[in-house]
């Protein structure tokens, strides 16, 4: 399987650790797919600052080439976080830097390049909405992370994304199963091929509008040494995608209920394993003095 992460990259700065790590939704899915045996590359915009160089070298060191990515003048995106009882808590970001202000497009031969992959993954943080119809011209699967913010669940936004996506992922944390399936059904009704919902420790669910499947999370026993939950949703998605493609999923081949069930379990395994990884995919470096709890 050949996977292309298409869109965002960012530096995740953990204030309590005084360590910053490479990351970004499109980056993470590519790195995790590679970790699961896929051939993966990344296509996006890097800032021309030192953090941009740090990001690019870290991604490539993780086994994900970036041959057609672009460097543009401007600062890299930075998010600030801390860890509370193993859970990563976002404190803010700088808007994503040049990666978001001048997002990647499919000009200059990049459309043909992307079409050479089996699957292209992007997200709401990548600002690639206008490029999805161009991917749809080609025989390549498209997955898209709709995250958890209400603005990305509005009908107008779903209508921009769903018709061009073979799979959309929605964070359904805090929802019961009926509410989560109602949200997934809305995405299917607006054109998505598959809708996948993750609910943290409450497990995950998926539908194609006809078949519904659920699976529990792989819970971690107390004292098992969880590091943090950074990237767990992306890891779940990568595990799901690699499993489902391996079972024969293509745009013209609807996956069976058994394949969907197996993919949910593969996603849960990948998310479980990610809990023992620092940051998104390690490769952290010092970022300054730690900020203590009473300074938040």
N, C-alpha and C positions, 0 to 999 in steps of 0.2 A: 504494500500500500504506500502511495506517495501522498503526503499531506503538506499543504502550504498554509502557514499562519500569515494572514493578510491584514495588516493594520497596526494596532497599538503596540508600543513598548514603553516601559516606564521604570524608573528607579524607585524601589520600595524602601523607604528609610524608617527603620525601627528606632524610635527615639529612646526607648527604654534600654536597648542594647547598644546604642550608638554604632549601629551597623547598617549599611545599605546594601540591598540585593538587586540583581536584575529581575525584571518581570514584565508583566503586561499580558492581557488575556490571549491575544493572538500568538504572542511568543510562547507562553506557557503551554498552550495546547500543542504547538509544534514540538516543543521539547519533550513533553510527556508522551506524545505519539512515538517519537524517536525512541524514548526509553522503553516503549512496549514493542519495539521491533520494526516500526514503520520507517520509511525513508522520508525525512521531513526537511523543509526549508522555510525561511522566513522572508517576507516581503513587506517592507515598511519604510518610514522616514526616520532617520537618526538626526539628532541635533549635531551641530559642528563643535560642541563643547566637549570638555573632558569626560563628562558623564555619558555622552553619546558614544565616545570611543570605548568606554567601560562596558556599556550595554552590548555593543556589537561584538566585542572580543569575548564577552561572557557567553553570549548566545552561540557563537561559533565554537567556543571551547566545550559547550554542552553537546556538540555533535550536530548542530543545525546550521548549515551554510546560509549566507545572506547575499548571494551573488548579484541579485538585481535590485537590492535595496538602494535607497537614495539618501544622501547627506544634504541637509539644507541649513542655511544660516539660522541660528537661534538656539535657545536652551532646550535641554531635554526635560521631559516630564518627570516630576518627583511627587510621590505620595508620602504622607507621614502617618505612621502607625505605632501602636504598642500592642503588647500581648497581655491579655487578662485571662487567667486560668486556662491557658492554652489557646484561647480564641483571639484571632487578630482583630483589632479594632481600628478602623480608619479614622484619622483625625483631620484630614484635609489634604488638598493637593494644589498644585500650581496651574491647574487647567490643562495639563498634558503637554505643555510646551509646543514646540514647532511640529511635533508629530500629529497633534490635533489641529493646530491652526492652519497647517498646510499639509493635509493628509495625502497619503499615497493614492495614486490613480493607476489606471491600466493603459496609459499612453506609452509611446516609445517602445512598443513591442512587449510590454508587460502583460497585455491581455493574452497573447499567444503563449507566453511563458506560463501564466497561471493555468491556462487550459490544458497544459501537459500533466497536471496532477490528477489524482483520483478524487481528492477532496480539498476544498479551500474553506478555511475557517476564518470568520471575522466576528465583530462585536459592536455594540453600541458605542464603545469608547474609541472606535477606530475611525469614525466619520467616513465610512465607505459606502453609505447607503446608495449613492448615485452610481456606484460601480457594479452593484449586484446584477442589474439587467444585462450588463455586458458579459458577466460570467454565465448567465443563463443561456447565452447563445451556444455554449459549448457543452460537451458531454462530460461535465465535471460536477460532482456533488458539492453542494454549498451548505455549510452549517453556520449558524449565527446565534450568538449569545445575547439574549434580550435582558439579561441581568434582573434587577429587582425594583428599579425606580418606576414610579407610576407613569411618568411621562412616556416611557417606552412600552406601555400597555394601552395607550390611547388608540382607538380605532384608526386614526389617521396615520399613526406611526406603523402599526401592524400592517396596514395596507401598503406601505412602502416596502416592507421587508418580506412578509410571508409568501407572496406569490413567487418570489425569487429564491426561496430557501427550501432545501430538501429536509432540513431539520432545524428547529429553533429550540433553544434552551431557555427556560425561565426559572428563576429562583422562586420557590414557593414556600420558603421558610415561614412557619407560623400558621400556614393554612391547613385545614383539615382536607381529607382526601377528596370530598365532593367539591369543595371550592377550588382545589388545585386542578381537578379534571375539567371543571367549568372554564378555567382560564386556558388550559391547553386546547379544549374544544374550540374556543374562540380563535386561537391561532390557526387551527386546522381549517375552520370555516373561512378564514381570510386567505387561504391558499398554501399554507405550509404543508409539506409532505408528512413530516413527523413532528410531534411536540413532546419535549422531554422536560420534566419538572424535578428539581431536587429540593428536598426538605430537610437537609441536615441529618440529624440523628433520627428523624422520623422516616427516613428512606426516600425512595424516588419512584416516579411513575412516568409512563409513556403511553401515547396513543397515536394512531394514524387516522382516527375518526371512526374506525370500525372495531379494531382490537384495542383493548386496554390491558396493561400489565403494571404490576407494582412489585417492589422488592424492598426488603429492609436494609438499613445501613449496617455496615460491619462496625459494631461498637467496640470501643477500646476500653479494656478493664482499667479501673483506678490503679494508679501507680505504674502504668505501662510505659511511662516516659514520653508522652506526647510532647513534641517540640512546639508546633503551632499549626494552625489550620490554613495558613497561607497557601493558595493554589489548589485547595481540595476540590472545589467545584470544577476547575479546569481539568484536574486529574480525572475526576469522574467522567467528564465529557470525553476526554481522550480515550479512556478505557472503553466507554460505550461505543465510540465511533470505530475504533480498531476492531473490536469484537464483531460489530454488525457488518462492517465491510468484509471481514474474513468469512462471514456466513453467507456472503453473496449479495449483499445490499448494493444496488445500483439504482440509477434514476428510473430505469425501466423494469426493475425487479423489486417488488414489494416484499419487505421482510416478513417472515412468519411470526406468529406469536411466540414460538419457542426461541427464535433468534432474538427477538426483543427481550424476552426474559433473561436469556443468557447475557445479553449486552448490559442489562441493568446490574447483574451480579458482577460482571467484569468492571463496570464503573465503580461499584461499591468497593471492590478490591483495590482499585487504583487510588481512590480517595482515602481509604484506610492507610495505605502505604505512604501517602503524601504527608500524613500527620507526623511522620518521623523525620521530615526533611526541614532544614532551616530555610526560611524564606520560601520563594517559589521553587528554586532549584539550586540552593546553596550559592557558592561563589560570592559570599559577602565580603565586604571590606569596611574598615573603620570609617565612621562619618563624623566623629567629634565626640565630645563628652556626653555621657548618658543624661537624659532629662529625668529627674526623680519624680516619683508619684505625686508629691505635693506641688509640682510645677505644672500639672496638666491644666 
